[in-house]
Amino acid sequence: MSNITTITKVPMGQKIAFGFGMLANQMFPAIISIFIVVLVQSLGFPGWMWGVVSLVPRLFDAITDPIMGYISDNTRSRWGRRRQYVFLGSIIMGISFIIMWQLFKENSMDYNFYYFLFWSLVFYLGLTIFSVPYVAMGYEMSDDFHERTNIMAVAQFIGQWAWVIAPWFWILMDDKDWFPSSEVAVRELAIWVAIVCMILAMIPAIFIKSKSTLNEDYEDVTFKNILKKLRTIFVVNFKEALKMKPFRKLCIATFLVFNAFNTVAAFTYFIIVYYLFDGVTGPDGAWWWPTLFGSIGALVTSFLVIPAVTKMSKSLGKKKAFVVSQSISIVGYIMLWFLFIPGKPYMFLFALPFFSFGIGGLFTLMMSMTADVIDLDELNTGKRREGVFGAIYWWMVKFGFGIAGGLTGLIFSIIGFESGAATQTEEALTGLRLFFSGLPIFGTLLAIYVMSDYDITEERAGEIRDELNKRKTKNIETKQELINGN
């Protein structure tokens, strides 16, 4: 029997509750990307240690996500399939995040390395327990084609505030009036970040309604059964999901756009510092301009991009909204080539409204379209597998994120960028700017091509929903006949 609830409109309070979870889901990684610099700058981690603590937890994450998707999809509970895991994961994330950053120079480098690596694994386990059921919870909140986009738009609007707030931690950590060193800053700030994010992550579990699944015909979630199902989880589910052409297209397009962006994201800082300010930092140089780039870009995304993309989705359809929003982002990348002007750093701000359409529109639309694909999967298999599809989709994102990190280092080597140098050569800066604009444009154009024949339109989604409703009604009638017959 299907677990889908026939819900068209979702109350705004439920959407906001889901959005608070998105804020926590984005705030933790946003802060980690800032705090982790302390491992090299203050604690002296060599490059290989940096690489290990960055890569190993993500590999661990890639293994646990699909398992958690299977567990969540097959949970029989009076609280439903998701809420209890969201609540438990938020607690594990919060506590482990605090412990993870209690690092001291007085300890040996090896001790700090193994200490941080261990607690990183605990944190990412908590993140998996929270995020996989949380994302699946959003997929099943509504069965309406456009309401799904509204849900994700509200969530992305709230979640974007993580990227508005996080860049300001750079300035806060370097302010000697607040903290004597960045090492001390991270230890203390981690406590407050963890407490706030833990509470935010709990909100969906507390306030989003779900029906009991005690009587559902799911597979038994036991340790023994999970071991037996590993081939199904890592091979069969992946094959079945990626065999579906619409879902495969969503994964590939996201991979291309998101990871082309992530490959060059770090270049922003270096372009501003070395190209606009000739290597000068502090109040007389680059100072807060890198922070403004990230913070204002996120504000533009929240107040302009997400509402505009949501409106485009309703008037043009999701696929066309994707094509238009990504095309606008290409204009932004082209503008940034011309508007990074030495002596006039404020000029790049004019490109941000265009540039922000890339990532800002991506997940609002892709998460909504994934929910449509899950309906198609139910029509084909009779199963509701939000957890499985969510885990596979984000597995692809995380896999690409790891590749992006490697490509960043490779590009630095190709262009001759010298780490730690006071200035950079003109050739290195030109190469940096070419890749910064060129790679995302190339990735975005490929993504638009991939999505050109995506075929789940509003009409097709409606047909799928009608068939599912007929099947659900028939199942209920059959059960009732059996009960009456007995």
C-alpha positions as CSV (number, residue, x, y, z in Angstrom):
1,M,0.0,0.0,0.0
2,S,1.3,3.5,-0.8
3,N,2.4,5.7,2.0
4,I,1.7,8.9,0.1
5,T,-0.7,11.3,1.6
6,T,-3.0,13.2,-0.7
7,I,-2.1,16.7,0.2
8,T,-2.3,19.6,-2.3
9,K,-1.7,22.8,-0.2
10,V,0.7,22.7,2.7
11,P,0.2,25.3,5.5
12,M,2.9,28.0,5.6
13,G,3.8,27.0,9.2
14,Q,4.8,23.5,7.9
15,K,6.8,25.0,5.1
16,I,8.7,27.2,7.5
17,A,9.3,24.3,9.9
18,F,10.9,22.4,7.0
19,G,12.9,25.5,6.0
20,F,14.4,25.8,9.5
21,G,15.8,22.3,9.0
22,M,17.3,23.4,5.7
23,L,19.0,26.3,7.5
24,A,20.7,23.8,9.8
25,N,21.5,21.5,6.9
26,Q,23.3,24.3,5.1
27,M,24.7,26.2,8.1
28,F,26.9,23.3,9.4
29,P,28.8,22.8,6.1
30,A,29.0,26.5,5.5
31,I,30.7,27.0,8.9
32,I,32.9,23.9,8.5
33,S,34.3,25.4,5.2
34,I,35.4,28.4,7.2
35,F,36.5,26.8,10.5
36,I,38.6,24.1,8.7
37,V,41.2,26.7,7.6
38,V,42.3,26.8,11.2
39,L,43.7,23.3,10.9
40,V,46.4,24.6,8.5
41,Q,46.8,28.2,9.7
42,S,46.8,27.7,13.4
43,L,47.5,23.9,14.1
44,G,49.9,23.3,11.2
45,F,48.3,20.4,9.5
46,P,50.3,19.4,6.4
47,G,48.6,19.0,3.1
48,W,48.1,15.2,3.4
49,M,46.4,15.6,6.8
50,W,44.1,18.3,5.3
51,G,43.3,16.0,2.4
52,V,42.5,13.0,4.7
53,V,40.2,14.9,7.1
54,S,38.4,16.5,4.1
55,L,38.1,13.3,2.0
56,V,37.6,10.4,4.5
57,P,34.4,11.7,6.2
58,R,32.9,12.3,2.8
59,L,33.7,8.8,1.6
60,F,32.1,7.5,4.9
61,D,29.1,9.8,4.2
62,A,28.7,8.3,0.7
63,I,28.5,4.8,2.2
64,T,26.1,5.7,5.0
65,D,23.6,7.8,3.0
66,P,22.1,5.0,0.9
67,I,21.9,2.7,3.9
68,M,20.0,5.5,5.8
69,G,17.8,5.9,2.8
70,Y,16.8,2.2,3.0
71,I,16.3,2.3,6.8
72,S,14.1,5.4,6.6
73,D,11.9,4.2,3.7
74,N,11.2,0.9,5.6
75,T,10.7,2.1,9.1
76,R,7.4,1.1,10.8
77,S,6.7,3.5,13.6
78,R,3.9,5.4,15.2
79,W,5.8,8.6,14.3
80,G,6.1,7.6,10.7
81,R,9.3,7.0,8.7
82,R,11.3,10.2,9.2
83,R,10.7,12.3,12.3
84,Q,12.6,10.2,14.9
85,Y,15.7,10.0,12.8
86,V,15.7,13.8,12.1
87,F,15.5,14.4,15.9
88,L,18.2,11.9,16.8
89,G,20.5,13.1,14.0
90,S,20.2,16.7,15.1
91,I,21.4,15.7,18.6
92,I,24.4,13.7,17.4
93,M,25.3,16.5,15.0
94,G,25.2,19.2,17.6
95,I,27.1,17.4,20.3
96,S,29.8,16.0,18.0
97,F,30.3,19.4,16.3
98,I,31.1,21.0,19.6
99,I,33.6,18.2,20.6
100,M,35.1,18.1,17.1
101,W,36.5,21.7,17.3
102,Q,37.9,21.5,20.8
103,L,41.5,21.5,19.4
104,F,44.5,22.9,21.2
105,K,48.0,23.7,20.0
106,E,49.5,22.2,23.1
107,N,48.4,18.7,21.9
108,S,50.6,17.0,19.4
109,M,49.7,17.3,15.7
110,D,49.1,13.6,15.5
111,Y,46.7,13.7,18.4
112,N,44.8,16.6,16.9
113,F,44.6,14.9,13.6
114,Y,43.2,11.6,14.9
115,Y,40.9,13.4,17.3
116,F,39.4,15.6,14.6
117,L,39.1,12.7,12.1
118,F,37.3,10.5,14.6
119,W,34.8,13.2,15.7
120,S,34.3,14.2,12.1
121,L,33.1,10.7,11.3
122,V,30.7,10.9,14.3
123,F,29.4,14.3,13.0
124,Y,28.9,13.0,9.5
125,L,27.1,10.0,10.8
126,G,24.8,12.3,12.6
127,L,24.4,14.4,9.4
128,T,23.4,11.3,7.5
129,I,20.9,10.2,10.2
130,F,19.4,13.7,10.0
131,S,19.7,14.8,6.4
132,V,18.5,11.7,4.4
133,P,15.1,11.4,6.2
134,Y,14.8,15.2,6.4
135,V,15.2,15.6,2.6
136,A,12.8,12.7,2.1
137,M,10.3,14.4,4.4
138,G,10.2,17.4,2.0
139,Y,9.6,15.2,-1.0
140,E,6.5,13.6,0.6
141,M,4.9,16.8,2.0
142,S,2.7,17.4,-1.0
143,D,1.6,15.6,-4.2
144,D,0.9,18.8,-6.1
145,F,3.2,19.7,-9.0
146,H,3.6,23.4,-8.1
147,E,3.2,23.1,-4.4
148,R,6.3,21.0,-4.3
149,T,8.2,23.9,-5.8
150,N,6.6,26.3,-3.2
151,I,7.8,24.0,-0.4
152,M,11.4,23.9,-1.8
153,A,11.4,27.7,-2.5
154,V,10.5,28.5,1.1
155,A,13.1,26.0,2.4
156,Q,15.8,27.4,0.1
157,F,14.9,31.0,1.0
158,I,15.4,30.2,4.7
159,G,18.4,27.9,4.0
160,Q,20.2,30.6,2.1
161,W,20.6,32.7,5.2
162,A,23.4,30.2,6.2
163,W,25.4,31.7,3.3
164,V,24.5,35.2,4.3
165,I,25.7,34.7,7.9
166,A,28.7,32.3,7.4
167,P,31.1,34.6,5.5
168,W,31.0,37.1,8.4
169,F,32.7,34.5,10.6
170,W,35.9,35.3,8.7
171,I,35.9,38.8,10.1
172,L,34.7,37.7,13.6
173,M,37.5,35.1,13.9
174,D,40.2,37.7,13.0
175,D,38.9,40.4,15.4
176,K,41.5,40.4,18.2
177,D,39.0,42.4,20.4
178,W,36.8,39.3,20.4
179,F,39.3,36.4,20.4
180,P,43.1,36.3,20.9
181,S,43.4,33.8,18.0
182,S,41.4,32.0,15.4
183,E,42.0,28.7,17.2
184,V,40.3,30.1,20.3
185,A,37.6,31.6,18.2
186,V,36.7,28.3,16.6
187,R,36.5,26.5,19.9
188,E,34.1,29.0,21.4
189,L,32.0,29.8,18.3
190,A,31.5,26.1,17.6
191,I,29.5,25.8,20.8
192,W,27.0,28.5,19.8
193,V,26.8,27.4,16.2
194,A,26.1,23.8,17.4
195,I,23.4,24.8,19.9
196,V,21.5,27.0,17.4
197,C,21.7,24.6,14.5
198,M,20.7,21.6,16.7
199,I,17.6,23.4,17.7
200,L,16.8,24.4,14.1
201,A,17.3,20.8,13.0
202,M,14.9,19.5,15.6
203,I,12.0,21.8,14.4
204,P,10.9,19.6,11.4
205,A,10.8,16.5,13.6
206,I,8.7,18.3,16.1
207,F,6.2,20.2,14.0
208,I,5.9,18.5,10.6
209,K,3.1,16.0,10.7
210,S,3.4,12.4,9.6
211,K,1.1,9.4,9.8
212,S,1.8,6.1,11.6
213,T,3.5,3.4,9.5
214,L,3.0,0.6,12.0
215,N,0.7,-1.3,9.7
216,E,2.6,-0.8,6.4
217,D,4.0,-3.7,4.4
218,Y,7.7,-2.7,4.6
219,E,10.8,-4.8,4.9
220,D,12.1,-5.5,8.4
221,V,14.8,-3.0,9.4
222,T,17.2,-5.1,11.4
223,F,21.0,-5.2,11.4
224,K,20.9,-8.8,9.9
225,N,18.4,-7.7,7.2
226,I,20.4,-4.6,6.3
227,L,23.5,-6.8,5.8
228,K,21.5,-9.0,3.5
229,K,20.2,-6.0,1.6
230,L,23.6,-4.3,1.0
231,R,23.6,-5.4,-2.6
232,T,20.1,-4.1,-3.1
233,I,21.0,-0.8,-1.4
234,F,24.3,-0.2,-3.3
235,V,23.7,-1.9,-6.6
236,V,20.0,-2.7,-7.3
237,N,18.6,0.6,-6.0
238,F,21.2,2.6,-7.8
239,K,20.6,0.8,-11.1
240,E,16.8,1.1,-10.8
241,A,17.0,4.8,-9.9
242,L,19.5,5.8,-12.6
243,K,17.8,3.6,-15.2
244,M,15.0,6.2,-15.0
245,K,15.9,8.7,-17.7
246,P,14.3,11.8,-15.9
247,F,16.1,11.1,-12.6
248,R,19.4,10.4,-14.4
249,K,19.1,13.8,-16.1
250,L,18.5,15.6,-12.8
251,C,21.6,14.0,-11.3
252,I,23.8,14.7,-14.3
253,A,22.6,18.3,-14.7
254,T,23.1,19.0,-10.9
255,F,26.5,17.4,-11.1
256,L,27.5,19.7,-14.0
257,V,26.2,23.0,-12.6
258,F,26.9,22.5,-8.9
259,N,30.4,21.0,-9.2
260,A,31.6,23.4,-11.9
261,F,30.6,26.1,-9.5
262,N,32.3,24.4,-6.5
263,T,35.5,23.8,-8.5
264,V,36.0,27.6,-8.9
265,A,34.3,28.9,-5.8
266,A,37.5,29.3,-3.9
267,F,38.9,31.4,-6.8
268,T,36.7,34.3,-5.7
269,Y,38.8,35.0,-2.7
270,F,42.1,34.9,-4.6
271,I,40.8,37.0,-7.5
272,I,39.6,39.7,-5.1
273,V,42.8,39.6,-3.0
274,Y,45.4,39.2,-5.8
275,Y,43.8,40.8,-8.9
276,L,41.7,43.6,-7.3
277,F,44.0,44.4,-4.4
278,D,47.5,43.1,-5.5
279,G,47.8,40.8,-2.5
280,V,47.0,43.4,0.1
281,T,44.6,42.3,2.8
282,G,43.2,44.0,6.0
283,P,41.4,47.3,6.2
284,D,43.6,48.9,3.5
285,G,43.1,46.0,1.1
286,A,40.7,43.2,0.3
287,W,39.5,43.0,3.9
288,W,35.7,42.4,3.8
289,W,35.2,42.3,0.0
290,P,35.3,38.4,-0.2
291,T,32.8,38.4,2.6
292,L,30.5,40.8,0.8
293,F,30.7,38.7,-2.4
294,G,29.3,35.6,-0.6
295,S,26.9,37.4,1.8
296,I,25.3,39.7,-0.8
297,G,25.1,36.9,-3.3
298,A,23.1,34.9,-0.8
299,L,20.8,37.8,0.0
300,V,20.2,38.3,-3.7
301,T,19.4,34.6,-4.0
302,S,16.9,34.8,-1.1
303,F,15.0,37.9,-2.1
304,L,15.3,37.9,-5.9
305,V,16.3,34.5,-7.4
306,I,14.2,32.1,-5.4
307,P,10.9,34.1,-5.8
308,A,11.7,34.7,-9.5
309,V,12.4,31.0,-10.2
310,T,9.3,29.9,-8.3
311,K,7.2,32.3,-10.5
312,M,8.9,31.1,-13.7
313,S,8.3,27.5,-12.7
314,K,4.5,28.2,-12.5
315,S,4.3,30.1,-15.7
316,L,6.8,28.3,-17.9
317,G,7.1,24.9,-16.3
318,K,10.0,23.5,-14.3
319,K,12.3,22.5,-17.2
320,K,12.0,25.9,-18.9
321,A,12.5,27.7,-15.6
322,F,15.7,25.7,-15.2
323,V,16.9,26.6,-18.7
324,V,16.1,30.3,-18.2
325,S,17.6,30.6,-14.7
326,Q,20.8,28.8,-15.8
327,S,21.1,31.0,-18.9
328,I,20.9,34.1,-16.7
329,S,23.7,32.7,-14.6
330,I,25.9,32.4,-17.7
331,V,25.3,36.2,-18.3
332,G,26.5,36.7,-14.7
333,Y,29.7,34.8,-15.2
334,I,30.4,36.7,-18.4
335,M,29.8,40.0,-16.5
336,L,32.2,39.0,-13.7
337,W,35.0,38.7,-16.3
338,F,34.5,42.4,-17.1
339,L,33.5,43.7,-13.7
340,F,36.4,42.4,-11.6
341,I,38.2,45.8,-12.0
342,P,41.3,46.7,-10.0
343,G,40.6,49.8,-8.0
344,K,36.8,49.5,-8.4
345,P,35.9,46.4,-6.3
346,Y,32.3,47.5,-6.0
347,M,31.7,46.9,-9.7
348,F,31.4,43.1,-9.3
349,L,28.3,43.7,-7.1
350,F,26.4,44.5,-10.3
351,A,27.0,41.0,-11.6
352,L,25.7,39.2,-8.5
353,P,22.0,39.3,-9.3
354,F,22.7,37.4,-12.6
355,F,25.4,35.2,-11.2
356,S,23.2,34.1,-8.3
357,F,20.6,32.5,-10.6
358,G,22.8,29.4,-11.1
359,I,22.9,27.8,-7.7
360,G,20.0,29.8,-6.4
361,G,17.6,28.3,-8.9
362,L,19.2,24.9,-9.1
363,F,18.1,23.2,-5.9
364,T,14.7,24.9,-5.7
365,L,13.8,23.3,-9.0
366,M,15.7,20.0,-8.8
367,M,14.4,19.0,-5.4
368,S,10.8,19.7,-6.7
369,M,11.5,17.7,-9.9
370,T,12.9,14.8,-7.8
371,A,9.6,14.6,-6.0
372,D,7.8,14.2,-9.4
373,V,10.3,11.5,-10.4
374,I,9.5,9.6,-7.1
375,D,5.9,9.5,-8.2
376,L,6.9,7.9,-11.5
377,D,9.0,5.4,-9.6
378,E,6.0,4.5,-7.5
379,L,3.9,4.0,-10.6
380,N,6.5,1.6,-12.0
381,T,7.4,-0.3,-8.8
382,G,4.5,0.3,-6.3
383,K,7.0,1.6,-3.7
384,R,7.5,5.0,-2.1
385,R,11.3,5.4,-2.0
386,E,11.9,9.1,-1.1
387,G,14.8,8.1,1.2
388,V,16.5,6.0,-1.5
389,F,16.1,8.7,-4.2
390,G,17.2,11.5,-1.9
391,A,20.2,9.6,-0.8
392,I,21.3,8.7,-4.4
393,Y,20.7,12.3,-5.6
394,W,22.8,13.8,-2.8
395,W,25.4,11.0,-3.1
396,M,25.9,12.2,-6.7
397,V,26.3,15.8,-5.4
398,K,28.8,14.8,-2.7
399,F,30.7,12.6,-5.1
400,G,31.0,15.5,-7.5
401,F,32.0,17.8,-4.6
402,G,35.0,15.5,-3.9
403,I,36.0,15.7,-7.6
404,A,35.6,19.5,-7.6
405,G,38.1,19.7,-4.7
406,G,40.7,17.7,-6.7
407,L,40.1,19.8,-9.8
408,T,40.6,23.0,-7.8
409,G,44.1,21.9,-6.9
410,L,44.8,20.7,-10.4
411,I,43.8,24.1,-11.9
412,F,46.1,25.9,-9.4
413,S,49.0,23.8,-10.6
414,I,48.1,24.3,-14.3
415,I,48.0,28.1,-14.1
416,G,51.1,28.4,-11.9
417,F,49.4,29.8,-8.8
418,E,51.9,30.0,-5.9
419,S,50.5,29.3,-2.5
420,G,51.6,31.8,0.2
421,A,53.1,34.2,-2.3
422,A,52.7,37.9,-1.7
423,T,51.7,38.5,-5.3
424,Q,50.8,36.3,-8.3
425,T,52.0,36.5,-11.9
426,E,49.8,38.0,-14.5
427,E,49.6,34.7,-16.3
428,A,48.3,33.0,-13.1
429,L,45.7,35.7,-12.5
430,T,44.5,35.5,-16.1
431,G,44.2,31.7,-15.8
432,L,42.4,32.1,-12.6
433,R,39.8,34.4,-14.1
434,L,39.4,32.3,-17.3
435,F,38.6,29.2,-15.3
436,F,36.4,31.1,-12.9
437,S,34.1,32.3,-15.7
438,G,34.8,29.6,-18.3
439,L,34.3,26.4,-16.4
440,P,30.9,27.2,-14.9
441,I,29.7,28.4,-18.3
442,F,30.8,25.2,-20.0
443,G,29.2,23.1,-17.2
444,T,26.0,25.0,-17.4
445,L,25.7,24.8,-21.2
446,L,26.1,21.0,-20.9
447,A,23.5,20.8,-18.2
448,I,21.0,22.8,-20.3
449,Y,21.6,20.3,-23.2
450,V,21.1,17.3,-20.8
451,M,17.8,18.8,-19.6
452,S,16.5,19.7,-23.1
453,D,14.4,16.6,-23.4
454,Y,13.4,16.1,-19.8
455,D,9.8,15.0,-20.2
456,I,7.9,15.2,-16.8
457,T,5.7,18.1,-17.6
458,E,2.9,19.4,-15.4
459,E,0.5,17.4,-17.6
460,R,2.5,14.2,-17.4
461,A,2.9,14.6,-13.6
462,G,-0.9,15.0,-13.3
463,E,-1.4,11.8,-15.3
464,I,0.9,9.9,-13.0
465,R,-0.8,11.3,-9.9
466,D,-4.3,10.3,-11.3
467,E,-3.0,6.7,-11.9
468,L,-1.6,6.5,-8.4
469,N,-4.8,7.8,-6.8
470,K,-6.8,5.2,-8.7
471,R,-4.4,2.5,-7.6
472,K,-4.6,3.7,-4.0
473,T,-8.4,3.8,-4.1
474,K,-8.5,0.3,-5.6
475,N,-6.2,-1.1,-2.9
476,I,-8.4,0.4,-0.1
477,E,-11.5,-1.1,-1.7
478,T,-9.8,-4.5,-2.0
479,K,-8.8,-4.4,1.6
480,Q,-12.3,-3.4,2.7
481,E,-13.8,-6.3,0.7
482,L,-11.4,-8.7,2.4
483,I,-12.4,-7.4,5.8
484,N,-16.1,-7.6,5.0
485,G,-15.6,-11.1,3.6
486,N,-14.0,-12.2,6.9
